[in-house]
Amino acid sequence: MKSYKYLCLALMTLAVVSCSDDNFEPGKPSLPTGEKVFVSSDNDTKFTISLEEDEIGITLKRQDATEEAMIPVKLASSIPGIFSGEESVTFAAGESEATYIVHVSKDMLPFKEYMFEIIIPEEFTNAYLKDAPSPRLTCSVTKEDYAVIASGIFTDNVYKEDSWLQDLEYSPMLDLYRLPDVYARGTSLYFHFAQYPDGTSEFYFTDSDGNRILPDNNNAITMNTGIVHSKYGMVVLSVMEEYGIGYDEEDVPEGFVGEFYFVGAFDVAAGRFGIGWQTFDITEWIEKPWLKE
């Protein structure tokens, strides 16, 4: 019982062809009577898909939704054979949106980021008009086997001084746990957890590959929160293991079935906001991976 609780691959330049001064050919200008097609700004640019998923839909739009139109589309990637798609997309008569399907090869390695680019040829766009919508979209794609295994309430008693709904995910391939988007969207906390027959357990934070994060010179485990303070910049989480870190199923608030806990400080270059308990109180376990035989 506890008596004291309560960051990618380098961006690769994607090109359909490589050019030099000797073989340069200018693009074709937009057609005044063309469909003026562009990539919707509502599209995601970072995709995470399951091991079984094999396609991604990209929304294209046009300004002149009159007759049916077949518009050429170029799909480019620096790694051949991973992404494929049709050479055109069809807008139905009267429709201003169409979905271009990018097929993802089963040869894509899990937990590795791949990139592709969608390009609408210039003559079908407003490419040369000021403030025209973009005719291009660059995306990254990663396959993984993380799945939600528990849900509950995460409480930050220091920086946000708030509680919120939180999922816990687990990857069988990596034998790794993840709190996705815990402090800010796009930034997760990863950790290893194990319970043993003798009643002992093991809990420590890792990077996204499962490598244990070791204490720094201040005896703290430091991780990026994804929070950017308007005045002081990036906020870093410093976990103080000496104050206690672990998992409990007995000394938990009423209505919860388990709790992960640790003490964290929130640091910026100018100093520290404070230090205190961070807790993830679990309302439901969908699966307990450590109980698998």
C-alpha positions as YAML, in Angstrom:
chain: A
units: angstrom
residues:
- id: 1
  name: MET
  ca: [0.00, 0.00, 0.00]
- id: 2
  name: LYS
  ca: [1.29, 3.47, -0.84]
- id: 3
  name: SER
  ca: [1.29, 5.94, 2.01]
- id: 4
  name: TYR
  ca: [2.26, 9.01, -0.12]
- id: 5
  name: LYS
  ca: [0.19, 8.96, -3.33]
- id: 6
  name: TYR
  ca: [-2.90, 11.48, -4.03]
- id: 7
  name: LEU
  ca: [9.66, 12.82, -31.09]
- id: 8
  name: CYS
  ca: [11.00, 10.72, -37.12]
- id: 9
  name: LEU
  ca: [12.67, 9.57, -39.94]
- id: 10
  name: ALA
  ca: [14.45, 12.44, -41.66]
- id: 11
  name: LEU
  ca: [12.09, 14.14, -44.10]
- id: 12
  name: MET
  ca: [12.84, 12.69, -47.50]
- id: 13
  name: THR
  ca: [12.42, 14.80, -50.59]
- id: 14
  name: LEU
  ca: [9.82, 13.15, -52.77]
- id: 15
  name: ALA
  ca: [10.13, 13.64, -56.49]
- id: 16
  name: VAL
  ca: [8.40, 12.17, -59.48]
- id: 17
  name: VAL
  ca: [11.43, 12.77, -61.71]
- id: 18
  name: SER
  ca: [14.85, 14.28, -61.14]
- id: 19
  name: CYS
  ca: [15.72, 17.27, -63.26]
- id: 20
  name: SER
  ca: [18.74, 19.16, -64.44]
- id: 21
  name: ASP
  ca: [19.12, 22.33, -66.50]
- id: 22
  name: ASP
  ca: [19.48, 20.19, -69.64]
- id: 23
  name: ASN
  ca: [16.17, 18.30, -69.39]
- id: 24
  name: PHE
  ca: [14.01, 20.86, -67.54]
- id: 25
  name: GLU
  ca: [10.46, 21.20, -68.82]
- id: 26
  name: PRO
  ca: [8.09, 23.81, -67.40]
- id: 27
  name: GLY
  ca: [4.75, 22.70, -66.00]
- id: 28
  name: LYS
  ca: [1.58, 23.38, -67.92]
- id: 29
  name: PRO
  ca: [-0.44, 26.41, -66.81]
- id: 30
  name: SER
  ca: [-3.85, 26.06, -65.20]
- id: 31
  name: LEU
  ca: [-6.70, 25.92, -67.69]
- id: 32
  name: PRO
  ca: [-9.22, 28.79, -67.40]
- id: 33
  name: THR
  ca: [-12.03, 26.34, -68.07]
- id: 34
  name: GLY
  ca: [-10.52, 23.55, -65.97]
- id: 35
  name: GLU
  ca: [-11.93, 21.88, -62.88]
- id: 36
  name: LYS
  ca: [-9.54, 23.70, -60.49]
- id: 37
  name: VAL
  ca: [-8.88, 20.64, -58.32]
- id: 38
  name: PHE
  ca: [-7.07, 20.85, -54.97]
- id: 39
  name: VAL
  ca: [-6.31, 18.72, -51.93]
- id: 40
  name: SER
  ca: [-8.72, 19.26, -49.05]
- id: 41
  name: SER
  ca: [-7.18, 20.94, -46.01]
- id: 42
  name: ASP
  ca: [-9.23, 18.54, -43.86]
- id: 43
  name: ASN
  ca: [-6.93, 15.63, -44.74]
- id: 44
  name: ASP
  ca: [-4.60, 14.23, -42.13]
- id: 45
  name: THR
  ca: [-0.91, 14.23, -43.00]
- id: 46
  name: LYS
  ca: [0.16, 11.62, -40.43]
- id: 47
  name: PHE
  ca: [-1.53, 8.21, -40.57]
- id: 48
  name: THR
  ca: [-1.22, 5.34, -38.12]
- id: 49
  name: ILE
  ca: [-2.87, 2.16, -39.35]
- id: 50
  name: SER
  ca: [-3.24, -1.39, -38.08]
- id: 51
  name: LEU
  ca: [-1.27, -4.32, -39.47]
- id: 52
  name: GLU
  ca: [-4.38, -5.45, -41.37]
- id: 53
  name: GLU
  ca: [-5.30, -2.12, -42.99]
- id: 54
  name: ASP
  ca: [-4.23, -1.75, -46.60]
- id: 55
  name: GLU
  ca: [-5.62, 1.55, -47.88]
- id: 56
  name: ILE
  ca: [-5.89, 5.24, -47.06]
- id: 57
  name: GLY
  ca: [-8.45, 7.68, -48.46]
- id: 58
  name: ILE
  ca: [-7.41, 11.20, -49.47]
- id: 59
  name: THR
  ca: [-10.14, 13.79, -50.08]
- id: 60
  name: LEU
  ca: [-9.77, 15.92, -53.21]
- id: 61
  name: LYS
  ca: [-11.99, 18.91, -54.01]
- id: 62
  name: ARG
  ca: [-12.80, 21.05, -57.04]
- id: 63
  name: GLN
  ca: [-14.19, 24.55, -57.39]
- id: 64
  name: ASP
  ca: [-16.35, 23.92, -60.46]
- id: 65
  name: ALA
  ca: [-18.70, 21.04, -59.62]
- id: 66
  name: THR
  ca: [-20.52, 20.77, -62.95]
- id: 67
  name: GLU
  ca: [-20.16, 17.72, -65.15]
- id: 68
  name: GLU
  ca: [-18.46, 14.44, -64.34]
- id: 69
  name: ALA
  ca: [-14.70, 14.79, -64.63]
- id: 70
  name: MET
  ca: [-11.76, 12.38, -64.59]
- id: 71
  name: ILE
  ca: [-8.69, 14.11, -63.15]
- id: 72
  name: PRO
  ca: [-5.13, 12.71, -63.37]
- id: 73
  name: VAL
  ca: [-3.37, 12.09, -60.05]
- id: 74
  name: LYS
  ca: [0.31, 11.41, -59.46]
- id: 75
  name: LEU
  ca: [1.39, 9.32, -56.47]
- id: 76
  name: ALA
  ca: [5.07, 9.67, -55.53]
- id: 77
  name: SER
  ca: [7.19, 7.92, -52.92]
- id: 78
  name: SER
  ca: [10.92, 7.60, -52.34]
- id: 79
  name: ILE
  ca: [10.47, 3.90, -51.48]
- id: 80
  name: PRO
  ca: [9.06, 1.96, -54.47]
- id: 81
  name: GLY
  ca: [6.47, -0.76, -54.09]
- id: 82
  name: ILE
  ca: [4.94, 0.42, -50.80]
- id: 83
  name: PHE
  ca: [2.19, 2.74, -52.09]
- id: 84
  name: SER
  ca: [0.07, 2.47, -55.22]
- id: 85
  name: GLY
  ca: [-3.05, 4.07, -56.64]
- id: 86
  name: GLU
  ca: [-5.04, 4.73, -59.79]
- id: 87
  name: GLU
  ca: [-3.74, 7.24, -62.32]
- id: 88
  name: SER
  ca: [-6.91, 9.33, -62.00]
- id: 89
  name: VAL
  ca: [-9.85, 10.13, -59.76]
- id: 90
  name: THR
  ca: [-13.43, 10.72, -60.94]
- id: 91
  name: PHE
  ca: [-15.68, 13.51, -59.71]
- id: 92
  name: ALA
  ca: [-19.36, 12.69, -60.20]
- id: 93
  name: ALA
  ca: [-21.55, 15.25, -61.92]
- id: 94
  name: GLY
  ca: [-22.49, 17.98, -59.45]
- id: 95
  name: GLU
  ca: [-20.08, 16.68, -56.79]
- id: 96
  name: SER
  ca: [-17.27, 18.86, -55.46]
- id: 97
  name: GLU
  ca: [-15.46, 16.07, -53.57]
- id: 98
  name: ALA
  ca: [-13.87, 12.79, -54.55]
- id: 99
  name: THR
  ca: [-11.80, 10.24, -52.64]
- id: 100
  name: TYR
  ca: [-8.48, 9.06, -53.97]
- id: 101
  name: ILE
  ca: [-7.49, 5.65, -52.56]
- id: 102
  name: VAL
  ca: [-3.85, 4.97, -51.73]
- id: 103
  name: HIS
  ca: [-3.15, 1.23, -51.42]
- id: 104
  name: VAL
  ca: [-0.59, 0.16, -48.84]
- id: 105
  name: SER
  ca: [1.57, -2.90, -49.47]
- id: 106
  name: LYS
  ca: [1.69, -5.79, -47.00]
- id: 107
  name: ASP
  ca: [5.48, -5.44, -47.29]
- id: 108
  name: MET
  ca: [5.42, -2.29, -45.16]
- id: 109
  name: LEU
  ca: [7.41, -2.99, -42.01]
- id: 110
  name: PRO
  ca: [5.65, -2.28, -38.70]
- id: 111
  name: PHE
  ca: [6.74, 0.69, -36.57]
- id: 112
  name: LYS
  ca: [8.61, 2.25, -39.48]
- id: 113
  name: GLU
  ca: [7.49, 5.57, -40.99]
- id: 114
  name: TYR
  ca: [6.98, 5.75, -44.76]
- id: 115
  name: MET
  ca: [6.06, 8.78, -46.84]
- id: 116
  name: PHE
  ca: [4.14, 9.50, -50.02]
- id: 117
  name: GLU
  ca: [2.95, 12.58, -51.91]
- id: 118
  name: ILE
  ca: [-0.25, 13.20, -53.87]
- id: 119
  name: ILE
  ca: [0.14, 15.62, -56.80]
- id: 120
  name: ILE
  ca: [-2.54, 17.12, -59.04]
- id: 121
  name: PRO
  ca: [-1.04, 18.20, -62.42]
- id: 122
  name: GLU
  ca: [-0.85, 21.97, -62.81]
- id: 123
  name: GLU
  ca: [-3.29, 22.27, -65.70]
- id: 124
  name: PHE
  ca: [-6.11, 20.95, -63.52]
- id: 125
  name: THR
  ca: [-5.45, 23.31, -60.60]
- id: 126
  name: ASN
  ca: [-5.17, 26.96, -59.65]
- id: 127
  name: ALA
  ca: [-1.45, 26.45, -59.25]
- id: 128
  name: TYR
  ca: [-0.44, 29.94, -60.35]
- id: 129
  name: LEU
  ca: [-3.12, 31.97, -58.58]
- id: 130
  name: LYS
  ca: [-2.30, 33.80, -55.34]
- id: 131
  name: ASP
  ca: [-3.47, 31.99, -52.19]
- id: 132
  name: ALA
  ca: [-4.77, 29.08, -54.27]
- id: 133
  name: PRO
  ca: [-5.53, 25.82, -52.37]
- id: 134
  name: SER
  ca: [-2.67, 23.34, -52.50]
- id: 135
  name: PRO
  ca: [-2.58, 20.77, -55.33]
- id: 136
  name: ARG
  ca: [-0.15, 18.62, -53.28]
- id: 137
  name: LEU
  ca: [-0.21, 16.65, -50.03]
- id: 138
  name: THR
  ca: [2.72, 14.93, -48.32]
- id: 139
  name: CYS
  ca: [1.79, 12.17, -45.84]
- id: 140
  name: SER
  ca: [3.55, 9.82, -43.47]
- id: 141
  name: VAL
  ca: [2.22, 6.35, -42.68]
- id: 142
  name: THR
  ca: [3.13, 3.93, -39.89]
- id: 143
  name: LYS
  ca: [1.74, 0.44, -39.28]
- id: 144
  name: GLU
  ca: [1.47, -0.80, -35.71]
- id: 145
  name: ASP
  ca: [-0.38, -3.31, -33.54]
- id: 146
  name: TYR
  ca: [-1.30, -1.09, -30.58]
- id: 147
  name: ALA
  ca: [-4.85, -1.66, -29.30]
- id: 148
  name: VAL
  ca: [-6.82, -0.20, -26.39]
- id: 149
  name: ILE
  ca: [-6.67, -2.52, -23.35]
- id: 150
  name: ALA
  ca: [-7.93, -0.22, -20.59]
- id: 151
  name: SER
  ca: [-9.68, 3.09, -20.03]
- id: 152
  name: GLY
  ca: [-9.88, 5.45, -17.09]
- id: 153
  name: ILE
  ca: [-9.09, 8.90, -15.73]
- id: 154
  name: PHE
  ca: [-5.68, 10.57, -15.90]
- id: 155
  name: THR
  ca: [-5.01, 13.27, -13.31]
- id: 156
  name: ASP
  ca: [-2.26, 15.88, -13.48]
- id: 157
  name: ASN
  ca: [-2.05, 17.64, -10.12]
- id: 158
  name: VAL
  ca: [0.69, 20.04, -11.20]
- id: 159
  name: TYR
  ca: [0.70, 21.67, -14.63]
- id: 160
  name: LYS
  ca: [-2.88, 21.33, -15.88]
- id: 161
  name: GLU
  ca: [-4.38, 20.71, -12.43]
- id: 162
  name: ASP
  ca: [-7.10, 18.71, -14.14]
- id: 163
  name: SER
  ca: [-8.39, 15.21, -14.94]
- id: 164
  name: TRP
  ca: [-9.49, 13.75, -18.27]
- id: 165
  name: LEU
  ca: [-10.60, 10.53, -19.94]
- id: 166
  name: GLN
  ca: [-7.63, 8.45, -21.03]
- id: 167
  name: ASP
  ca: [-7.06, 5.16, -22.86]
- id: 168
  name: LEU
  ca: [-4.18, 2.76, -22.32]
- id: 169
  name: GLU
  ca: [-2.85, 0.86, -25.34]
- id: 170
  name: TYR
  ca: [-0.62, -2.21, -25.66]
- id: 171
  name: SER
  ca: [1.55, -3.58, -28.46]
- id: 172
  name: PRO
  ca: [2.04, -7.38, -28.38]
- id: 173
  name: MET
  ca: [4.88, -7.12, -30.90]
- id: 174
  name: LEU
  ca: [6.85, -4.70, -28.72]
- id: 175
  name: ASP
  ca: [5.44, -5.86, -25.36]
- id: 176
  name: LEU
  ca: [5.01, -2.17, -24.65]
- id: 177
  name: TYR
  ca: [2.31, 0.05, -23.13]
- id: 178
  name: ARG
  ca: [1.33, 3.50, -24.38]
- id: 179
  name: LEU
  ca: [-0.67, 6.43, -23.00]
- id: 180
  name: PRO
  ca: [-1.59, 8.16, -26.29]
- id: 181
  name: ASP
  ca: [-1.91, 11.95, -26.51]
- id: 182
  name: VAL
  ca: [-1.75, 12.10, -22.73]
- id: 183
  name: TYR
  ca: [-0.69, 15.74, -22.21]
- id: 184
  name: ALA
  ca: [-0.93, 16.98, -25.81]
- id: 185
  name: ARG
  ca: [-2.12, 15.54, -29.08]
- id: 186
  name: GLY
  ca: [0.59, 13.70, -30.97]
- id: 187
  name: THR
  ca: [2.78, 13.00, -27.93]
- id: 188
  name: SER
  ca: [2.52, 9.73, -25.99]
- id: 189
  name: LEU
  ca: [4.13, 8.20, -22.93]
- id: 190
  name: TYR
  ca: [5.55, 4.67, -23.35]
- id: 191
  name: PHE
  ca: [6.35, 2.25, -20.55]
- id: 192
  name: HIS
  ca: [7.18, -1.34, -19.72]
- id: 193
  name: PHE
  ca: [5.09, -3.16, -17.12]
- id: 194
  name: ALA
  ca: [5.19, -6.71, -15.81]
- id: 195
  name: GLN
  ca: [3.75, -8.57, -12.83]
- id: 196
  name: TYR
  ca: [5.42, -11.74, -11.58]
- id: 197
  name: PRO
  ca: [4.07, -14.82, -9.72]
- id: 198
  name: ASP
  ca: [5.87, -13.83, -6.51]
- id: 199
  name: GLY
  ca: [3.78, -10.64, -6.31]
- id: 200
  name: THR
  ca: [6.49, -8.22, -7.45]
- id: 201
  name: SER
  ca: [6.09, -5.94, -10.45]
- id: 202
  name: GLU
  ca: [8.23, -3.91, -12.79]
- id: 203
  name: PHE
  ca: [7.33, -0.50, -14.24]
- id: 204
  name: TYR
  ca: [9.61, 1.91, -16.09]
- id: 205
  name: PHE
  ca: [9.32, 4.47, -18.89]
- id: 206
  name: THR
  ca: [10.78, 3.84, -22.33]
- id: 207
  name: ASP
  ca: [11.12, 5.49, -25.71]
- id: 208
  name: SER
  ca: [8.80, 4.45, -28.56]
- id: 209
  name: ASP
  ca: [11.10, 1.51, -29.40]
- id: 210
  name: GLY
  ca: [10.95, 0.11, -25.87]
- id: 211
  name: ASN
  ca: [14.39, 1.24, -24.73]
- id: 212
  name: ARG
  ca: [14.42, 2.15, -21.04]
- id: 213
  name: ILE
  ca: [14.89, 5.87, -20.33]
- id: 214
  name: LEU
  ca: [17.65, 6.20, -17.76]
- id: 215
  name: PRO
  ca: [17.90, 8.98, -15.16]
- id: 216
  name: ASP
  ca: [19.85, 12.10, -16.06]
- id: 217
  name: ASN
  ca: [22.34, 13.97, -13.87]
- id: 218
  name: ASN
  ca: [19.44, 15.24, -11.75]
- id: 219
  name: ASN
  ca: [18.21, 11.67, -11.17]
- id: 220
  name: ALA
  ca: [15.12, 12.35, -13.29]
- id: 221
  name: ILE
  ca: [13.52, 10.50, -16.20]
- id: 222
  name: THR
  ca: [12.86, 13.26, -18.75]
- id: 223
  name: MET
  ca: [10.30, 13.04, -21.54]
- id: 224
  name: ASN
  ca: [8.63, 15.42, -23.98]
- id: 225
  name: THR
  ca: [5.05, 16.36, -23.08]
- id: 226
  name: GLY
  ca: [4.20, 17.99, -26.41]
- id: 227
  name: ILE
  ca: [3.06, 21.08, -24.49]
- id: 228
  name: VAL
  ca: [4.44, 24.38, -25.77]
- id: 229
  name: HIS
  ca: [4.05, 27.23, -23.28]
- id: 230
  name: SER
  ca: [3.24, 30.56, -24.92]
- id: 231
  name: LYS
  ca: [6.06, 32.31, -23.05]
- id: 232
  name: TYR
  ca: [8.57, 29.66, -22.00]
- id: 233
  name: GLY
  ca: [8.46, 27.18, -24.89]
- id: 234
  name: MET
  ca: [8.61, 23.39, -24.67]
- id: 235
  name: VAL
  ca: [7.49, 21.79, -21.41]
- id: 236
  name: VAL
  ca: [9.41, 18.69, -20.32]
- id: 237
  name: LEU
  ca: [8.14, 16.05, -17.89]
- id: 238
  name: SER
  ca: [10.70, 14.94, -15.29]
- id: 239
  name: VAL
  ca: [9.70, 11.74, -13.47]
- id: 240
  name: MET
  ca: [11.16, 11.34, -9.98]
- id: 241
  name: GLU
  ca: [11.37, 7.59, -9.39]
- id: 242
  name: GLU
  ca: [12.61, 7.97, -5.82]
- id: 243
  name: TYR
  ca: [9.18, 9.26, -4.72]
- id: 244
  name: GLY
  ca: [7.38, 6.19, -6.00]
- id: 245
  name: ILE
  ca: [6.35, 4.73, -9.33]
- id: 246
  name: GLY
  ca: [4.21, 1.69, -10.05]
- id: 247
  name: TYR
  ca: [0.81, 0.04, -10.28]
- id: 248
  name: ASP
  ca: [-1.70, -0.78, -7.54]
- id: 249
  name: GLU
  ca: [-5.02, -2.64, -7.43]
- id: 250
  name: GLU
  ca: [-5.72, -2.24, -3.71]
- id: 251
  name: ASP
  ca: [-5.09, 1.33, -2.57]
- id: 252
  name: VAL
  ca: [-7.19, 2.96, -5.32]
- id: 253
  name: PRO
  ca: [-10.10, 5.44, -5.26]
- id: 254
  name: GLU
  ca: [-13.60, 3.98, -5.03]
- id: 255
  name: GLY
  ca: [-15.02, 2.96, -8.39]
- id: 256
  name: PHE
  ca: [-11.64, 2.18, -9.96]
- id: 257
  name: VAL
  ca: [-10.02, -1.21, -10.51]
- id: 258
  name: GLY
  ca: [-6.36, -0.21, -10.69]
- id: 259
  name: GLU
  ca: [-3.98, 2.72, -10.77]
- id: 260
  name: PHE
  ca: [-0.64, 3.59, -12.35]
- id: 261
  name: TYR
  ca: [1.14, 6.37, -10.45]
- id: 262
  name: PHE
  ca: [4.33, 8.39, -10.51]
- id: 263
  name: VAL
  ca: [5.66, 11.77, -9.36]
- id: 264
  name: GLY
  ca: [6.47, 14.26, -12.10]
- id: 265
  name: ALA
  ca: [7.80, 17.79, -12.44]
- id: 266
  name: PHE
  ca: [7.11, 20.10, -15.37]
- id: 267
  name: ASP
  ca: [10.22, 21.95, -16.52]
- id: 268
  name: VAL
  ca: [10.97, 24.69, -19.02]
- id: 269
  name: ALA
  ca: [14.25, 26.40, -19.84]
- id: 270
  name: ALA
  ca: [13.42, 29.20, -17.36]
- id: 271
  name: GLY
  ca: [12.69, 26.88, -14.45]
- id: 272
  name: ARG
  ca: [10.10, 24.52, -12.94]
- id: 273
  name: PHE
  ca: [6.31, 24.84, -12.67]
- id: 274
  name: GLY
  ca: [6.04, 22.36, -9.81]
- id: 275
  name: ILE
  ca: [6.21, 18.73, -8.81]
- id: 276
  name: GLY
  ca: [3.48, 16.30, -7.75]
- id: 277
  name: TRP
  ca: [1.55, 13.09, -8.31]
- id: 278
  name: GLN
  ca: [0.41, 11.96, -11.74]
- id: 279
  name: THR
  ca: [-2.17, 9.15, -11.64]
- id: 280
  name: PHE
  ca: [-4.02, 7.03, -14.17]
- id: 281
  name: ASP
  ca: [-7.03, 5.49, -12.43]
- id: 282
  name: ILE
  ca: [-8.48, 2.63, -14.45]
- id: 283
  name: THR
  ca: [-12.25, 2.15, -14.69]
- id: 284
  name: GLU
  ca: [-12.11, -0.89, -16.98]
- id: 285
  name: TRP
  ca: [-9.55, -3.48, -18.01]
- id: 286
  name: ILE
  ca: [-10.35, -4.94, -21.44]
- id: 287
  name: GLU
  ca: [-7.26, -7.09, -21.26]
- id: 288
  name: LYS
  ca: [-4.37, -7.60, -18.86]
- id: 289
  name: PRO
  ca: [-1.46, -8.64, -21.09]
- id: 290
  name: TRP
  ca: [0.68, -9.86, -18.18]
- id: 291
  name: LEU
  ca: [-1.90, -12.58, -17.42]
- id: 292
  name: LYS
  ca: [-1.43, -14.25, -20.80]
- id: 293
  name: GLU
  ca: [0.16, -17.67, -20.69]
...
